[in-house]
Amino acid sequence: MPTTPRVAAGMPDDLLELARAAKGFMPDDEGIALFEAGVRAAASGLGPLLEVGAYCGKSSIYLGAAARQGATVLYSVDHHRGSEENQAGWQHHDPSLVDPASGRMDTLPVWRRTVDEASLEHEVIAVVGDSPTVAAHWRTPLSLVFIDGGHGEEPAWADYRGWVPHLAEGGLLAIHDVFPDPADGGRPPFELWSQAMRSGAFTADGARGSLRVARRVAHGI
């Protein structure tokens, strides 16, 4: 059975500084844990890395740095129109990210600038589109799938069901904003994590804050 090797490596200081400064919602310790998971996955040789939900590029730097270290690439999947919680009237709405011409959220220009400032354009590949649609046409096995898109029930489960089948055996599944206590955050990411643990297809492979990582040991979701 393939396994993901344990690799201890520090994130370059310049990229860590840029990741910390990038607009987003990931605490520093969770971002570093995500980088470490990305390094382990990249070292496995099972395939490229993929993130679902890029927002303004904070996680793209953490995972892009891991991809560079492992001589692979990160596919960053996002429609860049903002998830439900980013829309006007919701808690995480940022008016500066609204396109004045269309009146819609558009995080792509900020994401591009973030990746460019980190000099990661050769390692980080934007896939701009609806996550379930992209997943339905995807054919490349992946060494890591990071789910951090829409946190509503429908989009979260669509991301899980769409992308987990593309994760290679021995690859890593990372899910952000997993809160066992409902008072701390929404339920869908926790429910996704719970399903992964119940499925028998994954074993826990690390946790930091609300970030959970599991290794795929068998088929099934």
C-alpha positions as CSV (number, residue, x, y, z in Angstrom):
1,M,0.0,0.0,0.0
2,P,1.4,3.4,-0.9
3,T,2.3,5.7,2.0
4,T,2.9,9.4,2.3
5,P,6.5,9.9,3.6
6,R,7.1,12.1,6.6
7,V,9.2,15.1,5.5
8,A,10.3,17.8,7.9
9,A,11.1,21.0,6.1
10,G,10.6,24.7,6.9
11,M,8.7,27.1,4.7
12,P,11.0,29.8,3.2
13,D,10.9,33.0,5.2
14,D,10.0,35.2,2.2
15,L,7.0,33.1,1.3
16,L,5.9,32.7,4.9
17,E,5.9,36.5,5.2
18,L,3.8,36.9,2.0
19,A,1.4,34.2,3.1
20,R,0.9,35.9,6.5
21,A,0.2,39.2,4.8
22,A,-2.2,37.9,2.1
23,K,-5.9,38.5,2.6
24,G,-7.7,35.5,3.9
25,F,-9.0,33.6,6.9
26,M,-6.4,31.0,7.7
27,P,-4.5,31.4,11.0
28,D,-0.7,31.2,10.7
29,D,-0.3,27.9,12.5
30,E,-2.9,26.2,10.3
31,G,-1.2,27.6,7.2
32,I,2.1,26.1,8.3
33,A,0.4,22.8,8.9
34,L,-1.1,23.0,5.5
35,F,2.4,23.6,4.0
36,E,3.8,20.6,5.9
37,A,1.0,18.4,4.6
38,G,1.7,19.7,1.1
39,V,5.4,18.9,1.4
40,R,4.5,15.3,2.5
41,A,2.1,14.9,-0.4
42,A,4.4,16.3,-3.0
43,A,7.2,14.0,-1.8
44,S,5.0,11.0,-2.3
45,G,5.2,11.3,-6.1
46,L,1.5,10.4,-6.4
47,G,0.5,13.4,-8.4
48,P,0.1,17.2,-8.2
49,L,-1.7,19.1,-5.4
50,L,-5.1,20.7,-5.7
51,E,-7.0,23.2,-3.6
52,V,-10.7,24.0,-3.8
53,G,-11.3,27.5,-2.7
54,A,-8.5,30.0,-3.2
55,Y,-10.1,33.3,-2.3
56,C,-7.2,35.9,-2.5
57,G,-4.3,33.4,-2.5
58,K,-3.2,32.9,1.1
59,S,-3.5,29.1,1.0
60,S,-2.2,29.2,-2.6
61,I,1.2,30.5,-1.2
62,Y,1.4,27.8,1.5
63,L,0.6,25.0,-0.9
64,G,2.5,26.6,-3.8
65,A,5.6,26.7,-1.6
66,A,5.1,23.0,-0.9
67,A,4.7,22.3,-4.6
68,R,7.9,24.1,-5.4
69,Q,9.8,22.1,-2.8
70,G,8.4,18.9,-4.2
71,A,9.0,19.8,-7.8
72,T,5.3,19.5,-8.6
73,V,2.4,21.9,-9.1
74,L,-0.7,23.1,-7.3
75,Y,-4.0,23.4,-9.2
76,S,-6.1,26.2,-7.6
77,V,-9.8,25.7,-8.3
78,D,-12.1,28.7,-7.7
79,H,-14.8,30.5,-9.6
80,H,-13.5,33.7,-7.8
81,R,-17.1,35.1,-7.4
82,G,-17.0,34.5,-3.6
83,S,-18.8,31.8,-1.6
84,E,-22.1,32.5,0.1
85,E,-20.5,33.9,3.2
86,N,-18.5,36.4,1.1
87,Q,-21.6,38.1,-0.4
88,A,-23.0,41.4,0.6
89,G,-24.8,41.3,4.0
90,W,-22.8,38.3,5.2
91,Q,-20.1,38.3,7.9
92,H,-17.1,37.8,5.6
93,H,-18.1,40.3,2.9
94,D,-15.2,42.6,1.8
95,P,-16.5,45.5,-0.4
96,S,-13.1,46.1,-1.8
97,L,-13.4,42.8,-3.7
98,V,-16.5,43.8,-5.6
99,D,-16.0,44.5,-9.3
100,P,-17.5,48.0,-9.8
101,A,-18.4,47.2,-13.4
102,S,-20.4,44.1,-12.7
103,G,-21.3,44.6,-9.0
104,R,-20.2,41.0,-8.4
105,M,-17.4,39.6,-6.2
106,D,-14.2,39.1,-8.2
107,T,-11.2,37.8,-6.2
108,L,-9.2,36.7,-9.3
109,P,-7.2,39.9,-9.7
110,V,-6.1,39.9,-6.1
111,W,-5.3,36.2,-6.3
112,R,-3.2,36.7,-9.4
113,R,-1.3,39.5,-7.7
114,T,-0.7,37.4,-4.6
115,V,0.7,34.5,-6.6
116,D,2.8,36.9,-8.7
117,E,4.3,38.7,-5.7
118,A,5.3,35.2,-4.4
119,S,6.9,34.4,-7.7
120,L,4.9,31.1,-7.8
121,E,3.3,31.4,-11.2
122,H,5.3,28.4,-12.4
123,E,4.0,26.2,-9.5
124,V,0.5,27.5,-9.0
125,I,-2.0,27.0,-11.9
126,A,-5.4,28.8,-11.7
127,V,-8.4,26.8,-12.7
128,V,-11.2,29.3,-12.9
129,G,-14.6,27.7,-12.9
130,D,-17.3,25.9,-10.9
131,S,-15.7,23.2,-8.7
132,P,-18.2,20.3,-9.4
133,T,-18.0,21.0,-13.1
134,V,-14.2,20.9,-13.2
135,A,-14.2,17.8,-11.0
136,A,-16.5,16.0,-13.3
137,H,-14.1,16.4,-16.1
138,W,-10.9,15.9,-14.1
139,R,-8.7,12.9,-15.0
140,T,-5.3,13.4,-13.1
141,P,-4.7,11.5,-9.8
142,L,-3.8,13.9,-7.0
143,S,-1.5,13.6,-4.0
144,L,-3.4,16.2,-2.0
145,V,-6.9,17.6,-2.1
146,F,-7.5,20.6,0.1
147,I,-11.2,21.5,0.6
148,D,-11.9,25.1,1.6
149,G,-14.6,26.3,-0.7
150,G,-18.1,27.3,0.1
151,H,-19.1,26.2,3.6
152,G,-22.8,25.8,2.9
153,E,-24.1,22.2,2.9
154,E,-24.6,21.9,-0.9
155,P,-21.3,23.4,-2.1
156,A,-19.2,21.6,0.6
157,W,-20.6,18.2,-0.1
158,A,-20.3,18.8,-3.9
159,D,-16.6,19.6,-3.4
160,Y,-16.1,16.5,-1.3
161,R,-18.0,14.1,-3.6
162,G,-16.4,15.7,-6.7
163,W,-12.8,15.7,-5.7
164,V,-12.2,12.8,-3.2
165,P,-12.5,10.2,-6.0
166,H,-9.5,11.8,-7.7
167,L,-7.2,11.5,-4.6
168,A,-4.7,8.7,-5.1
169,E,-4.3,6.0,-2.5
170,G,-1.7,7.2,-0.1
171,G,-2.6,10.8,-0.8
172,L,-3.7,13.4,1.7
173,L,-7.2,15.0,2.2
174,A,-7.1,18.3,4.1
175,I,-10.3,20.1,5.2
176,H,-10.4,23.5,6.7
177,D,-12.8,25.0,9.3
178,V,-13.6,21.7,11.0
179,F,-15.2,22.7,14.3
180,P,-16.5,19.8,16.5
181,D,-18.4,22.4,18.6
182,P,-21.3,24.0,16.6
183,A,-20.8,27.2,18.5
184,D,-17.4,27.7,16.9
185,G,-18.4,27.4,13.2
186,G,-20.6,25.9,10.6
187,R,-21.3,22.2,10.4
188,P,-20.6,21.1,6.8
189,P,-16.7,20.9,7.0
190,F,-17.1,18.9,10.3
191,E,-19.6,16.6,8.6
192,L,-17.2,16.1,5.6
193,W,-14.4,15.2,8.0
194,S,-16.7,12.9,10.0
195,Q,-17.8,11.1,6.8
196,A,-14.1,10.6,5.8
197,M,-13.4,9.0,9.1
198,R,-16.5,6.8,9.0
199,S,-15.9,5.7,5.4
200,G,-12.9,3.4,6.3
201,A,-11.1,4.9,3.4
202,F,-9.0,7.4,5.5
203,T,-6.9,7.5,8.6
204,A,-6.2,10.7,10.5
205,D,-2.9,12.2,9.6
206,G,-2.7,15.4,11.6
207,A,-4.6,18.4,13.0
208,R,-3.9,22.0,13.8
209,G,-6.6,24.3,14.9
210,S,-9.5,23.8,12.6
211,L,-7.4,22.1,9.9
212,R,-7.7,18.3,9.6
213,V,-5.6,16.0,7.5
214,A,-6.3,12.4,6.6
215,R,-4.4,9.9,4.5
216,R,-6.3,7.8,2.0
217,V,-5.8,4.1,2.6
218,A,-8.5,2.6,0.4
219,H,-11.2,3.4,-2.1
220,G,-14.5,4.9,-1.0
221,I,-15.6,8.3,0.2
